[in-house]
Amino acid sequence: MAVKEFTEPCGRRRLDVRHVPEPYHPAPYATGDYALYLGEQIGAEWHVAEEIR
């Protein structure tokens, strides 16, 4: 959200609130096989595909 304060010509102060969309972060994403180790043991494994949207 974006909030802006302004004063009207009559002297009243107001807030203007508008929704701002989330920024878009295009690829590149990391691709390939990954493993998360917890000490000496594997805690999780996953594969990231070539294209994620």
Secondary structure, 3 states (H helix, E strand, C coil): CEEEEEECCCCCEEEEEECCCCCCCCCCCCCEEEEEEECCEEEEEEEECCCCC
